[in-house]
Amino acid sequence: MEQLAQLGMGIFALFIAYLIVKEIVSFRKKGENGNDLKEVVKNNTRAMEALTTCVHDIKESQIRVDQKLDELLRR
């Protein structure tokens, strides 16, 4: 009976060790994904800056077109 209890305690200790190792590995993977997330944010920021510049250029172009149309309508 005592050997069965020791076996149970050994299995329980192995299970706890497994959970600890699993959490450590999971934490490291999250850290790596955090770096990926930083890269995604950087890329999205660059894309948003490019999009903002593009929209600004379109607005300026639209203003020029509107001015030309107003000029043509005055004639």
C-alpha positions in Angstrom: 0.0 0.0 0.0 2.9 2.4 0.8 4.4 1.7 -2.6 1.2 2.6 -4.3 1.0 5.9 -2.4 4.6 6.6 -3.4 3.8 5.8 -7.0 0.8 8.1 -6.9 3.0 10.9 -5.4 5.6 10.3 -8.1 3.0 10.5 -10.9 1.6 13.7 -9.3 5.1 15.3 -9.2 5.7 14.4 -12.8 2.4 16.0 -13.8 3.2 19.2 -11.9 6.7 19.3 -13.6 5.0 18.8 -17.0 2.6 21.7 -16.3 5.6 24.0 -15.3 7.5 23.1 -18.4 4.4 23.6 -20.5 3.9 27.1 -19.1 7.5 28.0 -19.6 7.4 26.9 -23.3 4.1 28.7 -23.7 5.5 31.9 -22.2 8.5 31.8 -24.6 6.2 31.3 -27.6 4.1 34.3 -26.5 7.3 36.3 -26.3 8.2 35.4 -29.8 4.7 36.2 -31.0 5.0 39.6 -29.2 8.0 40.3 -31.4 5.9 39.3 -34.4 3.1 41.6 -33.1 5.6 44.5 -32.9 6.6 43.9 -36.5 3.0 43.8 -37.6 2.3 47.1 -35.8 5.4 48.7 -37.5 4.3 47.5 -40.9 0.7 48.7 -40.4 2.0 52.1 -39.2 4.1 52.4 -42.4 1.1 51.4 -44.5 -1.2 53.9 -42.8 1.4 56.6 -43.3 1.5 55.8 -47.0 -2.2 55.7 -47.2 -2.5 59.0 -45.5 0.0 60.6 -47.9 -2.0 59.1 -50.8 -5.3 60.5 -49.5 -3.7 63.9 -49.0 -2.4 63.9 -52.6 -5.9 62.9 -53.8 -7.4 65.8 -51.9 -4.9 68.2 -53.4 -5.6 66.9 -56.8 -9.4 67.2 -56.2 -9.0 70.8 -55.1 -7.1 71.6 -58.3 -9.7 69.9 -60.4 -12.5 71.8 -58.6 -10.6 75.1 -59.2 -10.3 74.3 -63.0 -14.0 73.4 -63.2 -14.9 76.6 -61.5 -12.7 78.5 -63.9 -14.3 76.8 -66.9 -17.8 77.5 -65.6 -17.1 81.2 -65.2 -16.3 81.5 -68.9 
